[in-house]
Amino acid sequence: MDTRETLLAEVEAFLQRERMAPTTLGKLSVNDGKFVRRLRSGANITLATVERVEAFMRGAAAGCPDVFGPAPSEAGKERAA
């Protein structure tokens, strides 16, 4: 199994476990809502992309709130600062 196939298996398991839409994973992890569709269709990916997606999934699985960005109440504070 190559890196792309391994990542795809991890992504599919993560999506099912977290009940997350593929577009959400792509947007939050690599700012690309079509990422999972491209991965499923066999597109090549860079090692940096693999690392970003894996880091996102590890953080989400660990319950890290920063993975999903600031809470709505916190977002306004950042802009005001």
C-alpha positions in Angstrom: 0.0 0.0 0.0 1.5 3.3 -1.0 1.3 6.6 0.9 -1.8 7.9 -1.0 -3.7 4.6 -0.4 -2.7 4.6 3.3 -3.8 8.2 3.8 -7.1 7.5 1.9 -7.8 4.6 4.3 -7.0 6.8 7.3 -9.2 9.6 5.9 -12.2 7.3 5.2 -12.0 5.8 8.7 -11.7 9.3 10.3 -14.7 10.6 8.3 -16.8 7.7 9.4 -15.7 7.8 13.0 -16.1 11.6 13.3 -19.2 11.8 11.1 -17.5 14.6 9.2 -18.3 15.5 5.6 -15.3 15.0 3.2 -15.5 18.7 2.2 -15.2 19.8 5.8 -12.1 17.7 6.3 -10.5 19.2 3.2 -11.4 22.7 4.1 -10.2 22.5 7.7 -7.1 20.5 7.1 -5.7 21.9 3.8 -8.1 24.7 2.8 -9.4 22.6 -0.1 -13.0 21.4 -0.1 -12.2 19.0 -3.0 -9.2 17.4 -1.4 -11.0 14.1 -0.4 -12.6 13.8 -3.8 -9.3 14.2 -5.5 -7.6 11.8 -3.2 -10.3 9.2 -3.9 -9.9 9.7 -7.7 -6.2 8.9 -7.4 -4.6 12.3 -7.6 -1.0 12.7 -6.4 -0.4 14.5 -3.2 2.7 16.1 -1.6 4.3 14.9 1.6 3.5 18.3 3.1 -0.2 17.7 2.4 -0.1 14.3 3.9 1.5 15.7 7.0 -1.1 18.5 7.3 -4.0 16.1 7.0 -2.5 13.6 9.4 -1.8 16.4 11.9 -5.4 17.6 11.6 -6.8 14.2 12.2 -4.6 13.5 15.2 -5.6 16.9 16.7 -9.3 16.2 16.1 -9.1 12.7 17.6 -7.3 14.1 20.6 -10.1 16.6 21.1 -7.9 19.6 20.4 -10.3 22.6 20.0 -7.7 24.6 18.0 -8.1 22.1 15.2 -11.5 23.6 14.3 -10.4 27.2 14.6 -11.4 29.7 17.3 -14.8 29.5 18.8 -17.2 32.1 17.4 -17.0 34.2 20.6 -13.2 34.1 20.3 -13.0 35.0 16.7 -14.4 38.4 17.3 -11.8 39.0 20.0 -9.0 38.2 17.6 -10.2 40.7 15.1 -10.6 43.4 17.7 -7.1 42.9 19.0 
